[in-house]
Amino acid sequence: MPDIFDEIATLKKQKNAVILAHYYQDGDIQDVADFVGDSLELSRKAATTDASMIVFAGVHFMAETAKILSPSKKVLLPDLKAGCSLASSCPPDLFGRFKARHPEAAVISYINCSAEIKALSDYICTSSNAEKILRAIHESRPIIFAPDRNLGAYLAKKIGRPMILWNGSCVVHEIFSEKKLVALKTRYPDAPVIAHPECEEPVLKHADYIGSTSGLLKFTQASPARQFIVVTESGILHQMKKASPDKDFIPAPPDNACACNDCPYMKLNTLEKLRDCLAHETPEITMSEDLRARALKPLERMLAIS
């Protein structure tokens, strides 16, 4: 029986495909990918390749972003049900009415949103460039920040600029327990706490470093510390361990009966589904050219600033 890793490698070559894996995927999927990283970084890398097919092991909005930036390439998602609680918390019809109530405001949307929300935005941002995008908007102009209320609140406090926040959130980053985190800090007093800004403020106040997923990874590589308490989705620990095998990474505990802090949507993707989508070239991500063009504009504005 052929090894599944060999099957994927053979199909990838036959299909002239590039495999992208987000940091939150299972380790095996990260290991078969051509590129591993944050969602926008992956989509931009894929756009520069001569591949005719992109397999995005991530969630739906990430595959959409790849299609927006690479309209001539076929974009596949191993499991079409791999959605995103944050993206789903911002329905386009409701957000359109919310936006209409603030016609003078600039709309800045976190990249973790649907193509429809991108098309309703003036600028897109990532967790690593959001501060720069915000500071590029004149102070006299109000800002709507969507869809993540926690990231928006963190940024508003950091730069001292009130914003109109859409009430959305990520189910994974809201599940961390402040009480359990404090207990973990007591147990590992020399371990810096590193956290993603999508976490809630009571958790973030205990962090020694707050940054994007790639920022957290870079911090662990540069820091002389030997242990780290990591407050984000546990998939990133795979890359942290690969980059720094002599260091220990302790996942922050969630506030539930489960000991895990996995994204249930990210983990819908499997090696078997990845192989099958390569073989059958489905599920494919498609959108109208009109929607793609409207969603591209705020991405291009972001790239021009950052």
C-alpha positions in Angstrom: 0.0 0.0 0.0 1.5 3.4 -1.0 2.6 5.7 1.8 0.2 8.7 2.1 3.2 11.1 2.1 4.4 9.6 -1.2 0.9 9.7 -2.6 0.7 13.4 -1.8 4.1 14.1 -3.2 3.3 12.3 -6.5 -0.1 14.0 -6.9 1.4 17.4 -6.1 4.0 17.0 -8.9 1.4 15.6 -11.4 -1.0 18.5 -10.7 1.7 21.2 -10.6 0.3 22.1 -7.2 1.6 24.0 -4.2 0.5 23.1 -0.7 0.1 25.8 1.9 -0.4 25.0 5.6 -1.3 27.4 8.3 0.5 27.2 11.7 -2.6 25.8 13.3 -2.7 22.6 11.2 -1.6 19.2 12.5 2.1 18.6 12.4 1.9 16.0 9.6 0.2 18.5 7.4 2.7 21.2 8.1 5.5 18.8 7.3 4.1 17.9 3.8 3.5 21.6 2.9 5.7 23.7 0.6 5.0 26.7 2.8 3.9 27.0 6.4 2.9 30.4 7.9 0.2 32.9 8.6 -2.7 33.2 6.1 -1.7 36.3 4.1 2.0 35.4 4.0 1.0 32.0 2.5 -1.3 33.5 -0.1 1.3 36.0 -1.2 4.0 33.3 -1.5 1.6 31.1 -3.5 0.9 34.0 -5.9 4.6 34.2 -6.8 5.0 30.5 -7.7 4.4 29.0 -11.2 2.0 26.4 -9.7 -1.4 26.1 -11.4 -3.1 24.8 -8.3 -3.1 25.9 -4.7 -4.1 23.5 -1.9 -4.7 25.6 1.2 -4.7 23.5 4.4 -6.3 26.1 6.6 -9.9 27.5 6.8 -12.3 28.9 4.2 -11.4 32.6 4.4 -7.7 31.8 3.9 -8.4 29.9 0.7 -10.6 32.8 -0.4 -7.7 35.2 0.1 -5.5 32.9 -2.0 -8.1 33.0 -4.8 -8.4 36.8 -4.5 -4.6 37.1 -5.0 -4.3 34.3 -7.6 -7.4 34.4 -9.8 -5.9 32.2 -12.5 -4.9 29.4 -10.2 -7.3 26.7 -9.0 -7.6 26.9 -5.2 -8.7 23.9 -3.2 -9.6 23.5 0.5 -9.3 19.9 1.8 -12.6 20.2 3.8 -15.2 22.8 2.8 -16.6 22.7 6.3 -13.3 24.2 7.6 -14.8 27.6 8.5 -13.9 30.1 11.1 -15.9 31.2 14.1 -14.5 34.7 13.8 -15.4 35.1 10.1 -18.8 33.6 10.8 -19.5 36.1 13.6 -19.7 38.9 11.0 -22.5 38.2 8.5 -22.2 40.5 5.4 -25.8 41.7 5.5 -25.7 42.7 9.2 -22.3 44.3 8.8 -23.5 46.3 5.8 -26.2 47.8 7.9 -23.8 48.4 10.7 -21.4 50.2 8.3 -24.3 52.3 6.9 -24.9 53.7 10.4 -21.4 55.2 10.4 -21.0 56.6 6.8 -18.1 58.8 7.8 -16.0 56.0 9.2 -13.1 54.2 7.6 -13.6 50.5 7.7 -10.6 48.4 8.7 -11.2 44.7 8.7 -8.9 42.0 10.1 -8.0 39.5 7.4 -9.8 36.8 9.3 -13.1 37.6 7.5 -15.0 36.5 4.4 -14.5 37.9 0.9 -17.8 39.7 1.3 -16.6 41.6 4.4 -13.3 42.4 2.6 -15.3 43.9 -0.2 -17.2 46.1 2.3 -13.9 47.4 3.8 -11.6 50.3 3.0 -8.5 48.5 4.4 -7.6 45.0 5.5 -5.0 44.4 8.2 -3.2 41.5 9.8 -2.3 41.2 13.5 1.2 42.2 12.7 0.5 45.3 10.6 -2.8 46.5 12.1 -1.1 49.2 14.2 0.6 50.6 11.1 -2.7 50.6 9.1 -4.5 52.3 11.9 -1.9 55.0 12.2 -2.2 55.7 8.5 -5.8 56.9 8.9 -6.1 60.6 9.8 -7.0 61.1 13.5 -10.0 63.1 12.6 -11.7 60.2 10.8 -13.6 57.6 12.9 -12.7 54.0 12.4 -14.8 50.9 12.3 -12.7 47.8 13.2 -14.1 44.4 12.4 -14.6 41.6 13.0 -12.5 40.8 16.2 -13.5 42.9 19.2 -10.6 41.7 21.3 -8.0 42.6 18.7 -9.7 45.9 18.2 -9.8 46.7 21.9 -6.2 45.7 22.3 -5.2 48.1 19.4 -7.4 50.9 20.6 -5.8 50.8 24.1 -2.3 50.5 22.6 -2.5 53.5 20.3 -4.9 55.5 22.4 -7.5 55.8 19.7 -11.2 54.9 20.3 -12.8 52.8 17.5 -16.2 51.5 16.7 -15.9 47.7 17.2 -17.9 45.0 15.6 -18.8 42.4 18.2 -17.0 39.3 16.8 -14.5 36.9 18.3 -12.5 33.7 17.8 -13.8 30.7 19.8 -10.3 29.4 20.4 -8.8 32.7 21.7 -11.7 33.4 24.0 -11.5 30.0 25.7 -8.3 30.6 27.7 -8.7 30.7 31.5 -7.1 33.6 33.4 -7.2 31.7 36.6 -5.5 28.6 35.1 -2.9 30.9 33.4 -2.0 32.5 36.7 -1.6 29.1 38.3 0.7 28.0 35.3 2.8 31.2 35.8 3.3 30.2 39.4 4.4 26.7 38.4 6.8 28.1 35.7 7.9 31.5 37.1 10.8 31.9 34.6 8.7 31.1 31.5 7.6 34.2 29.5 3.9 34.3 28.7 3.4 34.9 24.9 -0.1 35.6 23.6 -2.0 36.4 20.4 -3.9 39.7 20.5 -7.2 37.9 19.7 -7.2 36.8 23.4 -9.4 38.6 25.9 -7.9 41.5 27.9 -7.8 39.7 31.3 -5.5 37.1 29.7 -3.4 39.6 27.7 -2.6 41.6 30.8 -0.5 38.6 32.0 1.5 38.4 28.8 5.2 39.3 28.5 4.9 39.5 24.7 1.8 40.0 22.5 2.1 39.3 18.8 0.9 37.6 15.6 1.4 33.9 15.2 4.6 34.4 13.3 5.6 37.0 15.8 5.2 34.6 18.6 7.4 32.0 16.8 10.1 34.6 16.1 10.1 35.7 19.8 10.7 32.1 21.0 13.6 31.8 18.6 15.2 35.1 19.7 14.6 34.9 23.4 17.2 33.3 25.8 14.4 31.8 27.8 14.2 28.0 27.9 10.5 27.7 28.6 7.5 29.5 27.3 3.8 29.6 28.1 2.0 29.9 24.8 -1.5 31.4 24.6 -2.8 30.7 21.2 -3.9 27.7 19.1 -1.7 24.7 19.9 -0.7 24.0 16.3 2.0 26.6 16.4 3.9 24.5 19.0 5.0 22.1 16.2 7.0 24.9 14.4 8.3 26.2 17.7 9.7 22.8 18.7 11.2 22.4 15.2 12.9 25.8 15.4 14.0 25.4 19.0 14.2 21.7 19.9 16.1 22.5 23.1 13.3 24.7 24.5 10.0 23.7 26.2 6.6 25.1 25.1 3.7 24.9 27.5 0.2 25.4 26.0 -2.0 27.7 28.1 -5.0 25.9 29.5 -8.6 26.6 28.2 -11.5 27.3 30.5 -13.3 24.0 29.8 -13.1 20.3 30.7 -10.9 19.6 27.7 -7.1 19.9 28.1 -6.8 21.1 24.5 -6.9 24.5 22.9 -7.3 23.3 19.2 -9.4 25.1 16.6 -12.1 22.6 15.7 -12.3 24.0 12.1 -8.6 23.9 11.4 -8.4 20.3 12.6 -11.1 19.2 10.1 -8.3 19.0 7.5 -6.4 15.7 7.5 -3.7 14.1 5.3 -6.3 11.9 3.7 -8.6 14.8 2.8 -5.5 16.7 1.5 -4.6 13.7 -0.7 -8.2 13.3 -1.9 -8.7 16.9 -2.8 -5.5 16.8 -4.9 -6.6 13.6 -6.6 -10.2 14.9 -7.4 -9.4 18.6 -7.6 -12.3 19.4 -5.2 -13.6 21.2 -3.1 -12.7 24.2 -5.2 -13.0 27.8 -4.0 -14.7 30.1 -6.5 -16.2 33.6 -6.5 -17.5 36.1 -9.0 -14.9 38.3 -10.6 -16.9 41.3 -9.3 -16.6 40.1 -5.7 -12.9 39.2 -6.2 -12.1 42.7 -7.6 -13.9 44.5 -4.8 -12.2 42.3 -2.1 -8.8 42.9 -3.7 -8.9 46.7 -3.4 -8.6 46.9 0.4 -5.9 44.3 0.4 -3.9 46.3 -2.1 -4.4 49.4 0.1 -3.0 47.5 3.0 0.0 46.3 1.0 0.7 49.8 -0.2 0.9 51.0 3.4 2.7 48.0 5.0 
